[in-house]
Amino acid sequence: QVHVVESGGGLVLAGGSLRLSCVASGSRFAINSMGWYRQAPGKQREFVAAITSGGRYNIADAVKGRFDISRDNAKNKAYLEMNALKPEENATYYCAGDTAYSLDGPYDYWGQGTQVTVSS
């Protein structure tokens, strides 16, 4: 059974930075795609960023230039570096993984999410 676990969420002042981490474990096969999504209260979950094991990546326009995604293939880990955070980016941030190579899902494996609170 594959487990995806996020960490690194917390409270930050507007304009501040946070680094989220995600690790996928238990897969018999390589997790070739990992992505980050977020869901704010009362809103639909939205795509934030994704990266493949080959280094291809995609970042949502809303966060381009402020957020960055990276990964450690050997450890099936992905990271989301978030800078210049805005209060409207309060959300639960989810990590997802899949054995397929894809920058837009769908993902088979999802974490429970980590809360990011941006205080104005």
C-alpha positions, 0 to 999 in steps of 0.5 A: 500500500502506498502512503503519501505524507505531507509536512511543513505546513504552518502559520506564516505572515503575508509575504513570508515563505514556507517549504512543504515536503512530501514523501511517497512510500510503499510503492513497488514501482517508481513514483514518476509523477508528484504534484501539489494541489490546494483546497481553500475552505468552500472552494474546489481543489486546485492544481499548484505544481507538478514534477516528473522524475525526469525533471519536467515540471509545471507550475500554475499561473497563479503562483508562477514566479513565487512557488517552486517545485523540486524532488528527490527521486531516490527518496520519492520526495517532492518539495514545494517552496512557497514565497511571497505568500498571500492571505488568500492562499490559506488552504490545505495543501495536498501532495499526490503521486503516481507511477505514470509520467504526467504533469496533470494527473490523474494521481492514484495516491494522495496524502491527507494534506497539510494546513497552510495559514497565511496571516495578514 
